[in-house]
């Protein structure tokens, strides 16, 4: 199942990222995973959070926030685990637009967030290959 990623578009200036994270901290939002991509003028903060609505409310005053469905794959924290997932996508001609990773609290757990061009097809193929994906409610359960 897909999870919800929030993308916040931030001005690429000193302290802007810190200010956004301070806002989330003050709102009681736990960031489960994050990635920042930048250009000369702005950055895109991509985050998986403990509370989607609270995050949108906290950031919406001065930041454009967009929801994007992404896949979060649970893997063993071992050499080649990501290659196995990507090989499946390659064979099925599913394009991976971007990827970032995070770890869980359980020993040996790793997770990877993937934005793909064919979300439903990717989810079906992963399920057929017995590869576990997370949904929004799993974020709290798996990552305690």
Buried (B, 14 or more C-beta within 10 A) or exposed (E): EBBBBBBBEBBBEEEBBEBBBEBBEEBEBBBBBBBBEEEEEBBBBBBBBBBBEBBBEBBEEEBEBEEBBBBBBBBEBEEEBBEBBBEBBEEEEBEBEEBBBBEBEEEEBBBBBBBBEBBEBBBEBBEEEEBEBBEBEBBEEBBE
